[in-house]
Amino acid sequence: MFRTPKSIFITFLITSLAVLAFGDLMVVSAAQVTGLTAGGSSFAISAKQLLLTCVSLLVAWLIAQLPLNSVKWFAKRSLILALGSMALLIPFGKNINGNTNWISFGPIDLQPSEFAKVFLLLWAAFMIERHLNRPIMVFRSLLAGFSAVLLIVLAGQDLGSAVVIGLILATLLYLAGAEFKQLAFITTIGIGGVVGLIIAQPYRIARFTAFLHPFAPDIYKNAGWQPAHSLLALGSGGFFGSGLGSSKQKWGNLAEAHTDFIFSVIGEELGLLGTISIIIALALLVYLIIKISLMAPDTFSRYLGLGIAFWIGLQSLFNLLSATSLIPVVGVTLPLISYGGSSLVAVVGALGFVAGIALRNSEISEELNTRWPLQPRRIKSRVSK
């Protein structure tokens, strides 16, 4: 799996496709009830997810074909795209569960914050390479750019996405060599901001304390409902689970069973074996992205790949900790597994950038050409560029 650059790349492709296929399978199971009540068919939601999977794979394939110069040209302007996509929430934002973080165009719902994460990672990698020998410029640039996007995210009350974006910023600054006092400054500001936003809204105070005692009589039927039924689902699965499709909690008890709490359905239907397997698969995927990134010959590709790896890893961790009631419910999806068109296209598209990083590596492209000599010549031309 890890012996040669080519084997690392092939393992990355297999792992990515396997996790994506598993996610589609679990959406078919977890979304049956919601699809029946909201769409009139048990497969109304899962059919849409399968279609979006095909679209996202096509997008990823196209992204992987881009030469490095084209990716950098796009990255240089990505902050404008991030701000522009988030600015659409001001006139067209749609309020769902108290958060104005969706845009509707007829039957199509988009969540701009998911695409903004990819745009920010591209722009950050470009700025880090541009000011690599001037760490203070990196700190100021990234702090200003990310803060502008975060203000719009927070204006829509999407605290979960804001926390993920803030952690991506801190991770990139750390990797770029920011000083301890700079990291301490943004960490203090970030924690203070989150605490202030929680205190400002009573429902957030209830949500952020419910995970401690979700089964308490005065909490269970209110803010404790989601974490309590998530734990009930996980606890009832045993080692092998009750069987694919046989979850009881998804029948109206577990809210967002096919999105934020799909991990709980996995635990109920596939048991401890299923949950551990998907954790290992996600951890392996993050590790492979890091390996591919560190093999990249240019600074831009290395930081872009590392940023994508930590984004997927951190968001996965937050979702898993929420589902197991180890932290308050933050409302973020499980990458590649939860239902959600915007999240799916954004994450798979980001994996397309990782595939492009690998294909621009001369060691990998030469090994692939040796193994499959009939493949298109474009791989060699991309390496030369």
C-alpha positions in Angstrom: 0.0 0.0 0.0 2.8 2.5 0.8 5.9 0.9 -0.8 6.1 3.2 -3.8 4.6 6.6 -4.8 2.4 4.8 -7.4 1.0 2.3 -4.8 0.2 5.3 -2.5 -1.7 7.0 -5.3 -3.6 3.8 -6.2 -4.5 3.1 -2.6 -5.7 6.7 -2.3 -8.0 6.2 -5.3 -9.4 2.9 -4.0 -9.9 4.3 -0.5 -11.7 7.4 -1.8 -14.0 5.4 -4.1 -14.7 2.8 -1.4 -15.7 5.4 1.3 -17.8 7.3 -1.3 -19.6 4.1 -2.3 -20.2 3.2 1.3 -21.6 6.6 2.0 -24.0 6.3 -0.9 -25.1 2.9 0.5 -25.7 4.3 3.9 -27.7 7.2 2.5 -30.0 4.7 0.8 -30.6 3.2 4.2 -30.7 6.2 6.4 -32.8 8.4 4.1 -35.6 6.0 3.5 -38.0 7.5 6.1 -37.2 11.1 5.2 -37.5 10.4 1.5 -40.9 8.7 2.0 -42.4 11.6 4.0 -40.8 14.5 2.1 -40.4 13.1 -1.4 -43.1 10.5 -1.7 -40.6 7.7 -2.3 -38.2 5.8 0.0 -35.4 6.5 -2.6 -36.2 10.1 -3.4 -33.2 11.4 -1.4 -30.8 8.5 -2.2 -31.4 8.8 -5.9 -30.4 12.4 -5.8 -27.3 11.5 -3.8 -26.3 8.9 -6.5 -26.8 11.5 -9.2 -24.6 14.0 -7.3 -22.0 11.4 -6.8 -21.7 10.9 -10.6 -21.5 14.7 -11.0 -18.9 15.1 -8.3 -16.7 12.3 -9.8 -16.8 14.0 -13.2 -15.8 17.3 -11.6 -13.0 15.6 -9.7 -11.7 14.0 -12.9 -11.7 17.3 -14.8 -9.9 19.1 -11.9 -7.2 16.3 -11.8 -6.4 17.1 -15.5 -5.6 20.7 -14.8 -1.9 21.8 -15.2 -0.3 23.4 -12.2 -0.3 26.9 -13.8 -4.0 26.7 -14.3 -4.6 25.7 -10.7 -2.5 28.6 -9.5 -4.3 31.0 -11.7 -7.5 29.9 -10.2 -6.1 29.9 -6.7 -5.0 33.5 -7.0 -8.6 34.5 -7.5 -10.2 32.1 -5.1 -10.7 34.5 -2.2 -12.9 36.6 -4.5 -14.9 33.5 -5.3 -15.2 32.5 -1.7 -16.4 36.0 -0.7 -18.7 36.2 -3.7 -20.3 32.8 -3.0 -20.9 33.7 0.6 -22.2 37.1 -0.3 -25.1 35.4 -2.2 -26.5 34.5 1.2 -27.4 38.2 1.8 -30.0 38.5 -0.9 -30.9 34.9 -1.5 -30.2 33.1 1.8 -32.7 30.5 3.0 -33.3 29.9 6.7 -33.2 26.2 7.7 -33.2 25.2 11.4 -32.3 28.8 12.5 -29.3 29.0 10.1 -29.3 31.2 7.0 -26.6 29.2 5.2 -28.5 27.8 2.1 -29.4 29.3 -1.3 -32.3 27.9 -3.3 -32.5 28.0 -7.1 -35.7 26.2 -7.8 -35.2 22.5 -6.9 -31.5 23.1 -6.3 -30.3 23.9 -2.8 -26.6 25.1 -2.3 -24.6 25.6 0.8 -21.9 28.2 -0.2 -19.8 27.7 2.9 -18.8 24.2 1.6 -17.4 25.6 -1.6 -15.9 28.5 0.3 -13.7 26.0 2.2 -12.2 24.8 -1.0 -11.7 28.3 -2.4 -10.0 29.4 0.9 -7.6 26.4 0.8 -6.6 27.2 -2.8 -6.1 30.8 -2.0 -4.2 30.1 1.3 -1.8 27.7 -0.5 -1.1 30.4 -3.1 -0.4 33.0 -0.5 1.8 30.8 1.6 4.0 30.0 -1.5 4.0 33.6 -2.5 5.2 34.9 0.9 7.0 31.8 2.1 10.0 33.7 3.3 7.9 36.4 4.9 5.9 34.7 7.7 4.4 37.9 9.0 2.8 38.5 5.5 1.4 35.0 5.5 -0.1 35.6 8.9 -1.7 38.9 8.0 -3.0 37.8 4.6 -4.6 34.6 5.8 -6.0 36.2 8.9 -7.6 39.0 6.9 -9.0 36.7 4.1 -10.4 34.0 6.4 -11.9 36.6 8.8 -13.8 38.2 5.9 -15.4 34.9 5.0 -16.0 34.0 8.7 -17.9 37.2 9.3 -20.4 36.3 6.6 -20.6 32.7 7.8 -21.4 33.9 11.4 -23.9 36.4 10.1 -25.9 33.4 8.9 -25.6 31.8 12.3 -23.7 28.8 11.0 -21.4 28.2 14.0 -20.4 24.7 12.9 -18.9 25.8 9.6 -17.3 28.8 11.3 -15.5 26.5 13.8 -14.2 24.2 11.0 -13.0 27.2 8.9 -11.3 28.7 12.0 -9.5 25.4 12.7 -8.4 25.2 9.0 -6.9 28.7 9.4 -5.1 27.8 12.6 -3.7 24.6 11.0 -2.4 26.3 7.9 -0.7 29.1 9.9 0.9 26.4 12.1 2.2 24.5 9.1 3.4 27.7 7.5 5.6 28.4 10.6 3.6 31.0 12.5 5.0 32.0 15.8 3.6 30.7 19.1 2.3 34.2 20.1 0.5 34.6 16.8 -1.2 31.2 17.2 -2.1 32.0 20.8 -3.6 35.3 19.6 -6.0 33.7 17.0 -6.8 30.8 19.4 -7.8 33.2 22.1 -9.9 35.3 19.7 -11.5 32.2 18.3 -12.4 30.7 21.6 -13.6 34.0 22.9 -15.8 34.5 19.9 -17.4 31.1 20.1 -18.1 31.5 23.8 -19.6 34.9 23.1 -21.9 33.6 20.4 -23.0 30.7 22.6 -23.9 33.0 25.5 -25.7 35.4 23.1 -28.3 32.8 22.1 -30.3 30.8 24.8 -30.9 27.8 22.5 -27.1 27.5 22.0 -26.5 27.5 25.7 -29.0 24.6 26.0 -27.4 22.7 23.1 -23.9 23.2 24.4 -24.8 21.9 27.8 -27.2 19.1 26.8 -24.4 16.7 25.7 -23.3 16.4 29.3 -26.6 14.9 30.5 -28.8 14.2 27.4 -31.0 11.8 29.3 -31.8 14.2 32.2 -35.6 14.6 32.6 -35.6 18.4 32.0 -33.2 18.1 29.0 -34.1 14.9 27.2 -37.2 16.1 25.3 -35.6 19.4 24.3 -31.9 20.0 23.5 -31.0 16.5 24.7 -33.1 14.7 22.1 -30.5 14.5 19.3 -27.5 13.4 21.4 -29.7 11.0 23.4 -31.1 9.2 20.4 -27.7 9.2 18.7 -26.4 7.3 21.7 -29.4 5.0 21.7 -28.7 4.1 18.1 -25.0 3.5 18.7 -25.6 1.5 21.9 -28.2 -0.8 20.4 -26.1 -2.0 17.5 -23.8 -4.3 19.4 -20.7 -5.6 17.7 -22.3 -6.7 14.3 -25.3 -4.4 14.3 -29.0 -5.1 13.6 -28.5 -5.4 9.9 -28.4 -2.9 7.0 -31.6 -1.0 6.6 -33.1 -2.1 10.0 -32.4 1.0 12.1 -35.2 1.9 14.4 -34.0 5.3 15.4 -34.2 6.7 11.9 -38.0 6.2 12.0 -38.7 9.7 13.4 -36.6 9.6 16.5 -33.2 10.6 15.3 -33.2 13.9 13.6 -30.9 14.4 10.6 -30.3 10.7 10.4 -29.0 10.8 6.8 -26.9 14.0 7.3 -25.3 15.0 10.6 -26.1 11.7 12.4 -25.5 9.1 9.7 -22.6 7.7 11.9 -25.2 6.8 14.5 -27.2 4.8 11.9 -24.0 3.1 10.8 -23.5 2.1 14.5 -27.0 0.8 14.8 -27.1 -1.2 11.6 -23.5 -2.3 11.2 -22.5 -2.3 14.9 -19.1 -1.5 16.4 -17.4 -3.4 13.5 -19.0 -0.9 11.0 -18.1 2.2 13.0 -14.5 1.2 13.6 -14.1 0.3 9.9 -15.3 3.7 8.7 -13.1 5.5 11.2 -10.1 3.5 10.0 -11.0 4.2 6.3 -11.3 8.0 6.9 -8.0 8.0 8.9 -6.3 6.1 6.1 -7.6 8.5 3.5 -6.3 11.5 5.5 -2.9 9.8 5.9 -2.7 9.0 2.2 -3.5 12.7 1.3 -0.7 13.8 3.6 1.7 11.3 2.0 0.8 12.5 -1.5 1.1 16.1 -0.4 4.6 15.7 1.1 5.8 14.1 -2.1 4.8 17.1 -4.2 7.7 18.9 -5.8 6.3 22.5 -5.3 5.3 24.4 -2.2 1.8 25.3 -3.4 0.8 21.7 -4.0 2.2 20.6 -0.6 0.2 23.2 1.4 -3.0 22.7 -0.7 -2.9 18.9 -0.1 -2.1 19.3 3.6 -5.0 21.8 4.0 -7.4 19.4 2.3 -6.2 16.5 4.5 -6.7 18.5 7.8 -10.1 19.9 6.6 -11.4 16.3 6.0 -9.8 15.0 9.2 -11.1 17.9 11.4 -14.6 17.9 10.0 -14.8 14.1 10.4 -13.6 14.3 13.9 -16.1 17.0 14.9 -19.0 14.9 13.4 -17.9 11.7 15.2 -17.5 13.5 18.5 -20.9 15.1 18.1 -22.5 11.7 17.3 -21.0 10.1 20.4 -21.9 13.0 22.6 -18.3 13.8 23.5 -18.8 17.4 22.4 -22.0 19.5 21.8 -23.8 19.1 18.5 -22.0 21.3 16.0 -24.0 20.5 12.9 -21.4 19.4 10.4 -21.6 16.5 7.9 -19.4 13.4 7.8 -17.3 13.9 4.6 -18.1 11.6 1.7 -20.7 9.7 3.8 -23.4 12.1 4.9 -26.1 13.2 2.4 -25.6 16.7 1.0 -24.9 17.8 -2.6 -22.8 20.9 -1.7 -20.6 19.0 0.7 -20.2 16.0 -1.6 -19.2 18.0 -4.6 -16.8 20.2 -2.6 -15.1 17.3 -0.9 -14.8 15.1 -4.0 -13.7 18.1 -6.0 -11.0 18.7 -3.4 -9.9 15.0 -3.8 -9.6 15.8 -7.5 -7.0 18.5 -6.6 -5.2 15.8 -4.6 -5.2 13.4 -7.6 -3.9 16.2 -9.7 -1.0 16.8 -7.2 -0.2 13.1 -7.6 -0.3 13.0 -11.4 2.0 16.0 -11.6 4.6 14.1 -9.5 7.1 12.7 -12.0 7.7 9.5 -10.0 4.0 8.6 -10.0 3.4 9.6 -13.6 6.5 7.6 -14.8 5.4 4.5 -12.9 1.9 4.8 -14.3 3.2 5.1 -17.8 5.4 2.1 -17.3 2.6 0.0 -16.0 -0.1 1.3 -18.4 1.8 2.5 -21.5 -1.4 3.0 -23.5 -2.8 5.7 -21.2 -3.1 9.3 -22.5 0.1 11.2 -23.0 -1.3 14.2 -21.2 0.3 13.0 -17.9 3.8 13.6 -19.3 2.9 17.0 -20.7 1.4 18.1 -17.4 4.6 17.1 -15.6 6.8 19.0 -18.1 4.6 22.1 -17.5 
